[in-house]
Amino acid sequence: MSDTQPVIVKVAGPLVVAKNMEKAQMYEVVRVGDEGLVGEVIRLEEGLASIQVYEETAGVGPGEPVKPTGKTLSVELGPGLLETIYDGVQRPLKVLEEKTGYFLARGIDADGLDQNKKWDFVPTVKTGDTVSEGDVLGTVQETSLILHKVLVPIGIQDAKVKKIESGHFKVSDTIATVEVKGGKTQDLQMRQYWPIREARKAKNKRIPDTLMKTGGRSVDMFFPLVHGGAACIPGPFGSGKTVTQQTLAKYCDAQVIVYIGCGERGNEMTDVLNEFPELIDPNTGEPLMRRTVMIANTSNMPVAAREASVYTGITIAEYYRDMGYNVALMADSTSRWAEAMREISGRLEEMPGEEGYPAYLGSKTAEFYERAGAVDCLGSDDRQGALTVIGAVSPPGGDLSEPVSQNTLRVTKVFWGLDAKLAYQRHFPAINWLKSYSLYVPNLDKYMKEHVAPDYWDVRAEGMGLLQEESKLEEIVKLVGPEALSFREKLVLLTAKSIREDFLYQDSFNPVDAYTIPQKQYQMLKTILTMYWEGLKLADREEFDFKKIEELPVLQKVTKVKELDAEDLKAFEKVRDDIASAMAGL
Ligand code: ADP
């Protein structure tokens, strides 16, 4: 080997340093060592390249060659993404397993898309039409749930379609030929590539103003998320992050789901990998995977792959957004991603910031969440799409002052704080209603009034007000006992308890309870609040025995209000009337 060839000079875990790399580019993909492990250049200094390697580097040593590929780390986009489970650099796990067995995948090439599968392509433009980036060339029924739109790649402007055909094609076959500026022709395929660290372009971002219905009562009613928003779920170990993310994936009204799993312990990701393909989409009765792409980082995968996986995932999510879909991306847990960044930064001997995380943790976190948004898609047909990002964070010991939580909270507008104490009491979802918030409430003002009820916000405010008052009253009760409370205060406690137990508590594993449409949520809360409103009418009576209210049989109906049919508004009204007459009869 001549001494101007790129060779390894140092190996430090997932980081390899190579010399003679003058011709390499930042973020270029290289093949490392005799086995050709996949790596990416992340620092270049006078011919010395620091390469993060996406595979186990044990046994690789100085003197082995490094081969630049001339490409930046990219994902292959096209039909066939859905239903696939990938590793962090978009290699399908199934293909890796077939090639090498589960534990020994090294230096394996595996295309993101199945290169042999044929798809039925139906053109939506014809010869002679002029097309530009983002225009839909045609469609492919990717799964029974999702129609894949084949888009003119970003970068092409005012191209004349010379040829386009319907037919049965592989992703690499030419489906259209266009004439670009200067008279050159260009063949277009169903697949295209996009560098993962670069956000895909859209025409512009819109102010998100549509509720992302999750069916979760605590979430939709009190801490709502919008299509195109960003949310953070911090919670200590065992507080329900994974269950919450999976419940969201199952029930939220996004059309496409991208799920990035970074397991905490070895077997946790394995559980997700086994469980997810079994999940059924409650709206269609079809497997949830038909509208899902999964990225899995099992604990036997190197940290660098984990670092890349969030970018791989979000690029795929943007691609479906660009087709005009509402996409939801769940990342569980982003703390593992941040730790991967910390480890690599440490190997690069960069100056550490807070708790050893690199100083750029904040900017990387912001860049990631800023890829969320509701957009006008590129293309001439006024498509709109949205990408919603929901990131779980696992702060050690549940302490939110640590850097990953802080940086995430800075850039996300919804905070669903999971609480160890609530989880311990088995109050699920363990979302702490006093600490959580949503900054999207103003965005949803019109939506809720129009789609749910004109007095929606009043009912919500009253419900939240009672919960907040309850926590103050509990302090008083602790100090001086319940006897010191006034009639109204006792009524507050009674109603707030019902809000907690009959409204906020929701069992994700009970198919009847797991999903509640916003209209029903509103009816439920209003019915519970009727106890308070009607009870207040008795407040001015002297020496009233509060027990009489507590013992009213009609309160049993309130505990069952979640079982009422969402469509049957009369049934909710009936319970409210019954409460009113029972209280009036006292
Ligand atoms: P984490 O990911 O935060 O470590 P998990 O999501 O694995 O926690 O949740 C721990 C356990 O709590 C679950 O196995 C389940 O028994 C229970 N749990 C969490 N959320 C819910 C929920 N919404 N409904 C019912 N049970 C839940």
Residues whose N, C-alpha, C, O or C-beta is under 5 A from the ligand:
A	BS01	ADP	G235 P236 F237 G238 S239 G240 K241 T242 V243 T244 F428 P429 Q506 D507 S508 F509
